[in-house]
Amino acid sequence: MGAVSEDRRIRPGDGTSEAEWLGWPGMAALPAITLDELLPPGARAVVVAPHPDDEVLAAGGLLALAAGHGREACVIAVSDGAASHEGSSLWSPERLARERPLESLRALRRLGLAPESIVRLGFADGGLTAHRQDLAARLEALFRPHDRVITTWRLDGHPDHEACGQAAAIAAERRGACLFEVPVWAWHWARPGDARLPWSRARQLALDASIVQRKTDAVQSFASQLAADPSTGRGPILRSTTVARAARPFEIYLS
């Protein structure tokens, strides 16, 4: 899956709790960004998701806001997430390749997006680092000038997330699109005030209660990721802290 620096490695357990993050004064002090600043009228929101569920965890609130305000939005699903349950007899790669895209469609409907809003690229889950240049070329062909591209942070701690961030950055620059990155796994391994995160680039998009509810409902669409696997004895892929973060009344974007 590619190497990740030891200081950003995703380790077992739930990681940093949401209570720690929400109790950090620095979070509330982050500068705000409005919907019109993040997604001006006439611009298209393009969310590049390494795996099904990353589109919701990273930018589900923005996608719901875009749908509610009549803004154009689409999701580029880079992989179908078939490698999430290694060694499982319950969730084989073949079953995951069928189920996870369906979960993503259900989630997007809960956010107010139509099925036509998703584009699937079919790259192998866990193999994006080796195909970063190919991915950049595919994304360049899909991006438009003036798109607002949202993807996982280039230093997020998961090889596929980092490869997506790197490829999207290349493609966005070539096409004249504006890139925003979103930490997903970083909330797990980092701590409040962690100097490894670029806080000077962070902006906070406020979400009202109805949008938060739609996002949390969308997360519940990913049944394959939310239940323990009795065939391996492992817990859910989406850890309790990850699910809790989906209920934040804001999303963080790195400009």
Secondary structure, 3 states (H helix, E strand, C coil): CCCCCHHHCCCCCCCCCHHHHHCCHHHHCCCECCHHHHCCCCCCEEEEECCCCHHHHHHHHHHHHHHHCCCCEEEEEEECCCCCCCCCCCCCHHHHHHHHHHHHHHHHHHHCCCHHHEEEEEECCCCCHHHHHHHHHHHHHHCCCCCEEEEECCCCCCHHHHHHHHHHHHHHHHHCCEEEEECCCHHHHCCCCCCCCCHHHEEEEECCHHHHHHHHHHHCCCHHHHCCECCCCECCCCCHHHHHHCCCCEEEEEC
